[in-house]
Amino acid sequence: MSDSMKTNSDPEVSPAERYERGLALKNAGLHKAAIDQFEMAAVDLSLAVKAYAQSGLCYKLSGRYEDAVTAFEKALKSTPASPKETVQILYVLGRTLEALGRVAETLEAYRWIRREDATYRDVAERIERLSTRRPAIAPKKSEC
């Protein structure tokens, strides 16, 4: 049996080891293989938050933004997530939603972060920019 097949099917590999393998694969740019490892690691509830968040990052790095959103949402629904982890996941979720042009959902994520930590990264500026954004094709009406 090849090592890659053993990696995916060996029941003696712990979820923690799968998570570590996923990180190594992600760092090597092997996102699909990393996602597979993170998904198997997520069966351990103590690793689920981190594993789903890492899957989301891999999807995002692969340009699969909708899959990334789903993975980040799974991470947010998993327990236990610390307030710090929640804010970090919401930020990358918000950035992903923003890239998809889903402004209302993006603002919801960023506003939640602002309630938790008003100075977190560039959230205040992003909220301001998205809240005041006007459609580019709408000409400014002159006042009479």
NORCOR-V895465 format. One record per helix or strand. SS is the DSSP state (alpha for helix, beta for strand). FROM is the first residue (numbers start at 1). TO is the last residue. If there is no record, write none. Layout:
# NORCOR-V895465
ss:from:to
SS:FROM:TO
SS:FROM:TO
This chain:
# NORCOR-V895465
ss:from:to
alpha:3:9
alpha:15:27
alpha:31:41
alpha:45:61
alpha:65:77
alpha:83:99
alpha:103:116
alpha:123:131
